[in-house]
């Protein structure tokens, strides 16, 4: 799950996430359609990575993803008449956000997928909201842990334990390291959501373009020095996967994300988290021939139960319905 906030804090106090006040925004057919499209697009990112890692190295994949996506979003910024600030201070924040929201998590996910299936990676990535509520409690003044959220965090972590498996207690093998890398990516996404609150007065597409440009500048020397990508010889399928990863699962995804966020609010966007693993598992099984084990589905069910508790709407609806029944 790509987590970026559309708000920025202009002072010392953390700003509310855009749309957080509109937690009961009505979800019409169009909004549900955009949510489903976004879940497929982001779920497809795990599939694209699963294809690309067969012929390309992790850091080079990340460089291509952020580099191509930055060029696309810069074109969108220009065509829509927007401008990216030239201030060194603003670009410094773009670089920090790029590190937290692109450089670190993308690298960890791609490296993790060299050792684990795309379907498992997508499920582990769904832990981002679990990290987010804990960090929001620790680092902000207005988003405190409630009983429901604490229960959701605990249940979610039980799900992660089921996914990784009890056998991992005997030692950290390369598969476990791959799983922990994806969990680390989720933590980085959550940190990006907290840090991104400072961008309150800036257009979100401009923030995305600046963030991806900053990520490209950081990633370019690292990929060139560490992996020397000019020695690689990727085929047509790999280039197609990279194009899909950058143009569809990054550039287009951000545009749709902000559209849904503006219409339906920040709470409703959490619904994407529940749907991403479904599309990723489908593509992984049908196209890549992956076979998730029982622990993958058991862990996913527990993580989703935790997310339901964190979201709170289903529980509130159940309590409200129960109260109506008693009232009758």
ZIFEN-V388414 format. One record per pair of residues at least 12 apart in sequence whose C-alpha atoms are under 6 Angstrom apart, sorted by the first residue. I is the first residue (numbers start at 1). J is the second residue. Records with the same first field share a line. If there is no record, write none. Layout:
I->J, J
//
This chain:
3->189, 193
4->193
5->193, 196, 197
6->18, 204
7->197, 198, 199, 200
8->197, 198, 199, 200
9->197, 198, 200
15->197
19->265, 266
20->266
22->265
23->265, 267
25->264
39->272, 275, 276
40->279
41->249
42->249
43->276, 279, 280
44->280
45->245, 249
46->118
48->241, 245
50->118
52->238
55->234
58->110, 111
59->223
60->223
63->219
65->246
66->212, 216
67->216
68->246
69->246, 247, 251
70->209, 212, 213
73->209
74->209
84->206
94->210, 211, 214
95->214
98->211, 214, 215
100->188, 192
101->189, 192
103->215
105->185, 188
108->181, 182, 185
109->182
112->178, 181
115->175, 178
119->280, 281, 284
122->277
123->277
124->183
125->186
126->273
128->186, 190
130->153
131->187, 190
132->190
148->309
149->309, 310
152->306, 309, 310
153->306
155->306
156->302, 303, 306
159->299, 302, 303
162->295, 299
163->295, 296, 299
//
